[in-house]
Amino acid sequence: MTALEQFGVEIFTQETINQRIATDKPFRPHNPAFLFSHSLK
C-alpha cells in the first residue's frame, strides 16, 4: 500500500474519472479537493 492509498488519496486521470462518474446521479463529495497540473514543454 502506498502512502497516498494509506491516507485515502486517489489520483484520477481523464480516463479513470470517466469510468467512475455516474451521469444519472448528482455527486457531492464530503471533502473535495482539486489540483490541476499542466506541463510546459
PDB file of N, H, CA, C and O in Angstrom:
ATOM      1  N   MET A   1       0.855  -1.175   0.000  1.00  0.00           N
ATOM      2  CA  MET A   1       0.000   0.000   0.000  1.00  0.00           C
ATOM      3  C   MET A   1       0.902   1.240   0.000  1.00  0.00           C
ATOM      4  O   MET A   1       1.832   1.337   0.800  1.00  0.00           O
ATOM      5  N   THR A   2       0.621   2.175  -0.894  1.00  0.00           N
ATOM      6  H   THR A   2      -0.135   2.096  -1.544  1.00  0.00           H
ATOM      7  CA  THR A   2       1.411   3.396  -0.952  1.00  0.00           C
ATOM      8  C   THR A   2       0.944   4.377   0.120  1.00  0.00           C
ATOM      9  O   THR A   2      -0.125   4.207   0.707  1.00  0.00           O
ATOM     10  N   ALA A   3       1.751   5.400   0.367  1.00  0.00           N
ATOM     11  H   ALA A   3       2.619   5.538  -0.109  1.00  0.00           H
ATOM     12  CA  ALA A   3       1.391   6.424   1.360  1.00  0.00           C
ATOM     13  C   ALA A   3       0.103   7.132   0.954  1.00  0.00           C
ATOM     14  O   ALA A   3      -0.719   7.450   1.813  1.00  0.00           O
ATOM     15  N   LEU A   4      -0.086   7.381  -0.330  1.00  0.00           N
ATOM     16  H   LEU A   4       0.581   7.123  -1.028  1.00  0.00           H
ATOM     17  CA  LEU A   4      -1.309   8.044  -0.790  1.00  0.00           C
ATOM     18  C   LEU A   4      -2.533   7.179  -0.520  1.00  0.00           C
ATOM     19  O   LEU A   4      -3.562   7.680  -0.066  1.00  0.00           O
ATOM     20  N   GLU A   5      -2.427   5.891  -0.795  1.00  0.00           N
ATOM     21  H   GLU A   5      -1.591   5.484  -1.164  1.00  0.00           H
ATOM     22  CA  GLU A   5      -3.543   4.983  -0.539  1.00  0.00           C
ATOM     23  C   GLU A   5      -3.842   4.879   0.951  1.00  0.00           C
ATOM     24  O   GLU A   5      -5.001   4.748   1.342  1.00  0.00           O
ATOM     25  N   GLN A   6      -2.820   4.934   1.773  1.00  0.00           N
ATOM     26  H   GLN A   6      -1.878   5.040   1.456  1.00  0.00           H
ATOM     27  CA  GLN A   6      -2.992   4.842   3.218  1.00  0.00           C
ATOM     28  C   GLN A   6      -3.854   5.997   3.749  1.00  0.00           C
ATOM     29  O   GLN A   6      -4.625   5.813   4.692  1.00  0.00           O
ATOM     30  N   PHE A   7      -3.724   7.173   3.152  1.00  0.00           N
ATOM     31  H   PHE A   7      -3.098   7.323   2.387  1.00  0.00           H
ATOM     32  CA  PHE A   7      -4.487   8.335   3.596  1.00  0.00           C
ATOM     33  C   PHE A   7      -5.746   8.565   2.767  1.00  0.00           C
ATOM     34  O   PHE A   7      -6.405   9.592   2.933  1.00  0.00           O
ATOM     35  N   GLY A   8      -6.095   7.643   1.886  1.00  0.00           N
ATOM     36  H   GLY A   8      -5.560   6.809   1.751  1.00  0.00           H
ATOM     37  CA  GLY A   8      -7.318   7.744   1.111  1.00  0.00           C
ATOM     38  C   GLY A   8      -7.248   8.713  -0.056  1.00  0.00           C
ATOM     39  O   GLY A   8      -8.281   9.202  -0.514  1.00  0.00           O
ATOM     40  N   VAL A   9      -6.051   8.997  -0.543  1.00  0.00           N
ATOM     41  H   VAL A   9      -5.212   8.600  -0.170  1.00  0.00           H
ATOM     42  CA  VAL A   9      -5.878   9.905  -1.673  1.00  0.00           C
ATOM     43  C   VAL A   9      -5.933   9.101  -2.960  1.00  0.00           C
ATOM     44  O   VAL A   9      -5.217   8.112  -3.115  1.00  0.00           O
ATOM     45  N   GLU A  10      -6.778   9.526  -3.873  1.00  0.00           N
ATOM     46  H   GLU A  10      -7.360  10.329  -3.746  1.00  0.00           H
ATOM     47  CA  GLU A  10      -6.871   8.873  -5.179  1.00  0.00           C
ATOM     48  C   GLU A  10      -6.511   9.886  -6.256  1.00  0.00           C
ATOM     49  O   GLU A  10      -6.920  11.045  -6.191  1.00  0.00           O
ATOM     50  N   ILE A  11      -5.754   9.447  -7.236  1.00  0.00           N
ATOM     51  H   ILE A  11      -5.422   8.506  -7.290  1.00  0.00           H
ATOM     52  CA  ILE A  11      -5.380  10.302  -8.357  1.00  0.00           C
ATOM     53  C   ILE A  11      -6.163   9.835  -9.570  1.00  0.00           C
ATOM     54  O   ILE A  11      -6.082   8.676  -9.975  1.00  0.00           O
ATOM     55  N   PHE A  12      -6.921  10.759 -10.141  1.00  0.00           N
ATOM     56  H   PHE A  12      -6.986  11.701  -9.812  1.00  0.00           H
ATOM     57  CA  PHE A  12      -7.752  10.443 -11.298  1.00  0.00           C
ATOM     58  C   PHE A  12      -7.191  11.082 -12.550  1.00  0.00           C
ATOM     59  O   PHE A  12      -6.738  12.227 -12.530  1.00  0.00           O
ATOM     60  N   THR A  13      -7.224  10.345 -13.622  1.00  0.00           N
ATOM     61  H   THR A  13      -7.592   9.416 -13.638  1.00  0.00           H
ATOM     62  CA  THR A  13      -6.916  10.898 -14.939  1.00  0.00           C
ATOM     63  C   THR A  13      -8.240  11.050 -15.677  1.00  0.00           C
ATOM     64  O   THR A  13      -9.279  10.605 -15.190  1.00  0.00           O
ATOM     65  N   GLN A  14      -8.206  11.659 -16.818  1.00  0.00           N
ATOM     66  H   GLN A  14      -7.362  12.020 -17.214  1.00  0.00           H
ATOM     67  CA  GLN A  14      -9.436  11.827 -17.584  1.00  0.00           C
ATOM     68  C   GLN A  14     -10.075  10.469 -17.872  1.00  0.00           C
ATOM     69  O   GLN A  14     -11.299  10.338 -17.857  1.00  0.00           O
ATOM     70  N   GLU A  15      -9.256   9.479 -18.128  1.00  0.00           N
ATOM     71  H   GLU A  15      -8.262   9.586 -18.140  1.00  0.00           H
ATOM     72  CA  GLU A  15      -9.760   8.144 -18.442  1.00  0.00           C
ATOM     73  C   GLU A  15     -10.413   7.486 -17.221  1.00  0.00           C
ATOM     74  O   GLU A  15     -11.509   6.937 -17.333  1.00  0.00           O
ATOM     75  N   THR A  16      -9.754   7.533 -16.062  1.00  0.00           N
ATOM     76  H   THR A  16      -8.863   7.979 -15.971  1.00  0.00           H
ATOM     77  CA  THR A  16     -10.296   6.863 -14.879  1.00  0.00           C
ATOM     78  C   THR A  16     -11.500   7.590 -14.305  1.00  0.00           C
ATOM     79  O   THR A  16     -12.403   6.948 -13.769  1.00  0.00           O
ATOM     80  N   ILE A  17     -11.536   8.905 -14.405  1.00  0.00           N
ATOM     81  H   ILE A  17     -10.802   9.426 -14.841  1.00  0.00           H
ATOM     82  CA  ILE A  17     -12.689   9.623 -13.859  1.00  0.00           C
ATOM     83  C   ILE A  17     -13.936   9.357 -14.697  1.00  0.00           C
ATOM     84  O   ILE A  17     -15.041   9.305 -14.158  1.00  0.00           O
ATOM     85  N   ASN A  18     -13.771   9.188 -15.999  1.00  0.00           N
ATOM     86  H   ASN A  18     -12.873   9.230 -16.437  1.00  0.00           H
ATOM     87  CA  ASN A  18     -14.920   8.865 -16.844  1.00  0.00           C
ATOM     88  C   ASN A  18     -15.496   7.491 -16.513  1.00  0.00           C
ATOM     89  O   ASN A  18     -16.691   7.261 -16.699  1.00  0.00           O
ATOM     90  N   GLN A  19     -14.671   6.588 -16.032  1.00  0.00           N
ATOM     91  H   GLN A  19     -13.700   6.774 -15.882  1.00  0.00           H
ATOM     92  CA  GLN A  19     -15.143   5.262 -15.633  1.00  0.00           C
ATOM     93  C   GLN A  19     -15.908   5.311 -14.313  1.00  0.00           C
ATOM     94  O   GLN A  19     -16.766   4.461 -14.074  1.00  0.00           O
ATOM     95  N   ARG A  20     -15.620   6.280 -13.457  1.00  0.00           N
ATOM     96  H   ARG A  20     -14.923   6.970 -13.651  1.00  0.00           H
ATOM     97  CA  ARG A  20     -16.221   6.342 -12.121  1.00  0.00           C
ATOM     98  C   ARG A  20     -17.449   7.251 -12.035  1.00  0.00           C
ATOM     99  O   ARG A  20     -18.183   7.198 -11.049  1.00  0.00           O
ATOM    100  N   ILE A  21     -17.683   8.084 -13.053  1.00  0.00           N
ATOM    101  H   ILE A  21     -17.087   8.127 -13.855  1.00  0.00           H
ATOM    102  CA  ILE A  21     -18.788   9.038 -12.997  1.00  0.00           C
ATOM    103  C   ILE A  21     -20.107   8.345 -13.345  1.00  0.00           C
ATOM    104  O   ILE A  21     -20.202   7.635 -14.346  1.00  0.00           O
ATOM    105  N   ALA A  22     -21.116   8.561 -12.509  1.00  0.00           N
ATOM    106  H   ALA A  22     -21.038   9.138 -11.696  1.00  0.00           H
ATOM    107  CA  ALA A  22     -22.478   8.110 -12.805  1.00  0.00           C
ATOM    108  C   ALA A  22     -23.246   9.339 -13.267  1.00  0.00           C
ATOM    109  O   ALA A  22     -23.547  10.220 -12.462  1.00  0.00           O
ATOM    110  N   THR A  23     -23.562   9.407 -14.542  1.00  0.00           N
ATOM    111  H   THR A  23     -23.316   8.692 -15.197  1.00  0.00           H
ATOM    112  CA  THR A  23     -24.172  10.618 -15.099  1.00  0.00           C
ATOM    113  C   THR A  23     -25.632  10.776 -14.722  1.00  0.00           C
ATOM    114  O   THR A  23     -26.197  11.854 -14.911  1.00  0.00           O
ATOM    115  N   ASP A  24     -26.261   9.732 -14.195  1.00  0.00           N
ATOM    116  H   ASP A  24     -25.802   8.857 -14.043  1.00  0.00           H
ATOM    117  CA  ASP A  24     -27.680   9.831 -13.852  1.00  0.00           C
ATOM    118  C   ASP A  24     -27.909  10.234 -12.392  1.00  0.00           C
ATOM    119  O   ASP A  24     -29.057  10.325 -11.957  1.00  0.00           O
ATOM    120  N   LYS A  25     -26.829  10.477 -11.623  1.00  0.00           N
ATOM    121  H   LYS A  25     -25.896  10.403 -11.976  1.00  0.00           H
ATOM    122  CA  LYS A  25     -26.954  10.843 -10.210  1.00  0.00           C
ATOM    123  C   LYS A  25     -26.048  12.032  -9.901  1.00  0.00           C
ATOM    124  O   LYS A  25     -24.943  12.120 -10.437  1.00  0.00           O
ATOM    125  N   PRO A  26     -26.502  12.949  -9.045  1.00  0.00           N
ATOM    126  CA  PRO A  26     -25.598  14.031  -8.629  1.00  0.00           C
ATOM    127  C   PRO A  26     -24.497  13.494  -7.714  1.00  0.00           C
ATOM    128  O   PRO A  26     -24.705  12.532  -6.975  1.00  0.00           O
ATOM    129  N   PHE A  27     -23.356  14.110  -7.773  1.00  0.00           N
ATOM    130  H   PHE A  27     -23.187  14.891  -8.374  1.00  0.00           H
ATOM    131  CA  PHE A  27     -22.218  13.678  -6.955  1.00  0.00           C
ATOM    132  C   PHE A  27     -21.785  14.827  -6.066  1.00  0.00           C
ATOM    133  O   PHE A  27     -21.447  15.902  -6.561  1.00  0.00           O
ATOM    134  N   ARG A  28     -21.791  14.616  -4.773  1.00  0.00           N
ATOM    135  H   ARG A  28     -22.066  13.742  -4.371  1.00  0.00           H
ATOM    136  CA  ARG A  28     -21.362  15.635  -3.814  1.00  0.00           C
ATOM    137  C   ARG A  28     -20.399  14.984  -2.819  1.00  0.00           C
ATOM    138  O   ARG A  28     -20.835  14.374  -1.842  1.00  0.00           O
ATOM    139  N   PRO A  29     -19.093  15.112  -3.064  1.00  0.00           N
ATOM    140  CA  PRO A  29     -18.124  14.510  -2.151  1.00  0.00           C
ATOM    141  C   PRO A  29     -18.107  15.220  -0.806  1.00  0.00           C
ATOM    142  O   PRO A  29     -18.442  16.402  -0.722  1.00  0.00           O
ATOM    143  N   HIS A  30     -17.721  14.508   0.244  1.00  0.00           N
ATOM    144  H   HIS A  30     -17.449  13.548   0.176  1.00  0.00           H
ATOM    145  CA  HIS A  30     -17.670  15.071   1.590  1.00  0.00           C
ATOM    146  C   HIS A  30     -16.495  16.030   1.768  1.00  0.00           C
ATOM    147  O   HIS A  30     -16.637  17.069   2.412  1.00  0.00           O
ATOM    148  N   ASN A  31     -15.349  15.692   1.209  1.00  0.00           N
ATOM    149  H   ASN A  31     -15.233  14.848   0.685  1.00  0.00           H
ATOM    150  CA  ASN A  31     -14.144  16.518   1.343  1.00  0.00           C
ATOM    151  C   ASN A  31     -13.478  16.698  -0.023  1.00  0.00           C
ATOM    152  O   ASN A  31     -12.447  16.082  -0.292  1.00  0.00           O
ATOM    153  N   PRO A  32     -14.054  17.528  -0.877  1.00  0.00           N
ATOM    154  CA  PRO A  32     -13.486  17.647  -2.221  1.00  0.00           C
ATOM    155  C   PRO A  32     -12.180  18.442  -2.238  1.00  0.00           C
ATOM    156  O   PRO A  32     -11.979  19.360  -1.443  1.00  0.00           O
ATOM    157  N   ALA A  33     -11.318  18.069  -3.147  1.00  0.00           N
ATOM    158  H   ALA A  33     -11.481  17.323  -3.793  1.00  0.00           H
ATOM    159  CA  ALA A  33     -10.078  18.798  -3.392  1.00  0.00           C
ATOM    160  C   ALA A  33      -9.692  18.564  -4.844  1.00  0.00           C
ATOM    161  O   ALA A  33      -9.763  17.439  -5.339  1.00  0.00           O
ATOM    162  N   PHE A  34      -9.288  19.617  -5.517  1.00  0.00           N
ATOM    163  H   PHE A  34      -9.231  20.531  -5.115  1.00  0.00           H
ATOM    164  CA  PHE A  34      -8.892  19.509  -6.916  1.00  0.00           C
ATOM    165  C   PHE A  34      -7.521  20.145  -7.112  1.00  0.00           C
ATOM    166  O   PHE A  34      -7.229  21.196  -6.543  1.00  0.00           O
ATOM    167  N   LEU A  35      -6.703  19.514  -7.903  1.00  0.00           N
ATOM    168  H   LEU A  35      -6.941  18.660  -8.366  1.00  0.00           H
ATOM    169  CA  LEU A  35      -5.404  20.040  -8.266  1.00  0.00           C
ATOM    170  C   LEU A  35      -5.253  19.841  -9.765  1.00  0.00           C
ATOM    171  O   LEU A  35      -5.324  18.718 -10.265  1.00  0.00           O
ATOM    172  N   PHE A  36      -5.046  20.930 -10.466  1.00  0.00           N
ATOM    173  H   PHE A  36      -4.989  21.841 -10.059  1.00  0.00           H
ATOM    174  CA  PHE A  36      -4.850  20.858 -11.902  1.00  0.00           C
ATOM    175  C   PHE A  36      -3.386  21.149 -12.201  1.00  0.00           C
ATOM    176  O   PHE A  36      -2.794  22.083 -11.661  1.00  0.00           O
ATOM    177  N   SER A  37      -2.827  20.335 -13.065  1.00  0.00           N
ATOM    178  H   SER A  37      -3.308  19.576 -13.504  1.00  0.00           H
ATOM    179  CA  SER A  37      -1.415  20.480 -13.397  1.00  0.00           C
ATOM    180  C   SER A  37      -1.255  20.532 -14.905  1.00  0.00           C
ATOM    181  O   SER A  37      -1.930  19.808 -15.636  1.00  0.00           O
ATOM    182  N   HIS A  38      -0.370  21.382 -15.359  1.00  0.00           N
ATOM    183  H   HIS A  38       0.179  21.970 -14.764  1.00  0.00           H
ATOM    184  CA  HIS A  38      -0.121  21.499 -16.796  1.00  0.00           C
ATOM    185  C   HIS A  38       1.374  21.612 -16.977  1.00  0.00           C
ATOM    186  O   HIS A  38       2.019  22.446 -16.342  1.00  0.00           O
ATOM    187  N   SER A  39       1.917  20.798 -17.816  1.00  0.00           N
ATOM    188  H   SER A  39       1.393  20.120 -18.332  1.00  0.00           H
ATOM    189  CA  SER A  39       3.357  20.870 -18.062  1.00  0.00           C
ATOM    190  C   SER A  39       3.625  21.682 -19.316  1.00  0.00           C
ATOM    191  O   SER A  39       2.919  21.554 -20.317  1.00  0.00           O
ATOM    192  N   LEU A  40       4.621  22.495 -19.254  1.00  0.00           N
ATOM    193  H   LEU A  40       5.194  22.600 -18.441  1.00  0.00           H
ATOM    194  CA  LEU A  40       5.031  23.309 -20.401  1.00  0.00           C
ATOM    195  C   LEU A  40       6.277  22.695 -21.000  1.00  0.00           C
ATOM    196  O   LEU A  40       7.239  22.390 -20.295  1.00  0.00           O
ATOM    197  N   LYS A  41       6.250  22.522 -22.286  1.00  0.00           N
ATOM    198  H   LYS A  41       5.469  22.770 -22.859  1.00  0.00           H
ATOM    199  CA  LYS A  41       7.424  21.935 -22.962  1.00  0.00           C
ATOM    200  C   LYS A  41       8.045  22.946 -23.869  1.00  0.00           C
ATOM    201  O   LYS A  41       9.042  22.653 -24.529  1.00  0.00           O
TER     202      LYS A  41
END
